[in-house]
Amino acid sequence: MWTEGETDGYRWYAKVYDVGSGWGIDGGRVSKLSISDSGDTEVYNYDRGLDFDNAPAGLVAKILALFPDPEGGA
């Protein structure tokens, strides 16, 4: 399932599964995540592996916290 949102002024798009997997960020539910700043410059991209990370400290963790693993994992 694709979902989108805004956190701390950054727009993000994520592909989120029901449970975590080896393809997910830190074994979690999010297998794809793109984050852009207010000027539409992409600052983070993960597509079944990290492509680049120029996001502010803590932003990715804040977004991932929106999708906890219901199995109690990542």
Phi, psi and omega in degrees: 000131175270140177218161180217162179187187178224133179224126179051036178083003178253135179268138181222154176229133184221145170258118188237132178257170182293327180224163179291162179207172177295339178276343183283158177297122183054032179076011183271195186279341184269113181261343177218134179211126176236131180235133179233149177278183184294342177266013181066022174272124181289126182249349181206139174212126176231121179226082186059024179164149183286124176269312174196156182219102174240021182284151176300149180306132176087346184293313181299315180299322179295319179290315180298329179296342177288345185232064180294153179282120181295343179277356180090008179276219183301000000 
